[in-house]
Amino acid sequence: MRPSTLRVLNRAAELTRQNRLTEAMLIAEPVILTADFDEGEEIRRWLVDHVTDFTGENHQDSKELP
């Protein structure tokens, strides 16, 4: 994945955690739409692997709660 794409995804995650979803989508969507097939697959894997970056939650911690 290009470094510029990764920066945009990280920024979109930050904005989402700040409840600024519209802004996050405005910066992430063009990058996602212009990605070629290979980069699109990398983006998809990154999004799946980093879902907690967007929510600000740690899913392992939530499993430990009663």
C-alpha positions, -999 to +999 in steps of 0.1 A: +000+000+000+013+035-008+024+055+022-001+083+012-030+058+013-019+046+047-018+082+060-053+088+047-067+056+063-051+065+096-065+101+094-099+087+086-097+064+117-088+094+138-117+115+125-141+086+130-130+083+167-138+120+170-173+114+157-164+132+124-175+104+101-185+126+072-151+142+071-135+108+074-155+095+044-147+126+024-109+120+026-110+082+025-135+075-003-114+090-032-084+070-022-103+038-019-121+044-052-089+051-072-070+021-058-061-006-082-071-042-075-040-051-055-040-019-034-078-024-029-071-058-014-044-043+009-069-016+020-096-042+027-072-063+048-059-031+066-095-021+074-104-056+088-072-057+108-076-022+122-113-020+129-106-009+165-086+021+152-120+034+140-140+025+171-114+033+197-124+001+214-103-030+223-124-060+215-103-083+237-110-062+267-148-063+260-147-101+260-132-101+295-161-081+309-189-101+327 
